């Protein structure tokens, strides 16, 4: 379980680095969209709090940058 949390923490750190790079390129609101297969979508969704199992999309907001995840089916 701790290994999964560490892996997800690293994932969030990478998203934060993406935010930093995008913020240096452009001002204003940024939205990134990911269409994932079921395995990857469920893997990320299960690590998040307050995301229902019946949803086919969710978003993560990091410093005003939105990462939208869609189930590709």
URBEL-V866776 format. One record per helix or strand. SS is the DSSP state (A for helix, B for strand). FROM is the first residue (numbers start at 1). LEN is the number of residues. If there is no record, write none. Layout:
SS	FROM	LEN
SS	FROM	LEN
This chain:
A	2	24
B	30	7
A	38	10
B	57	6
B	65	7
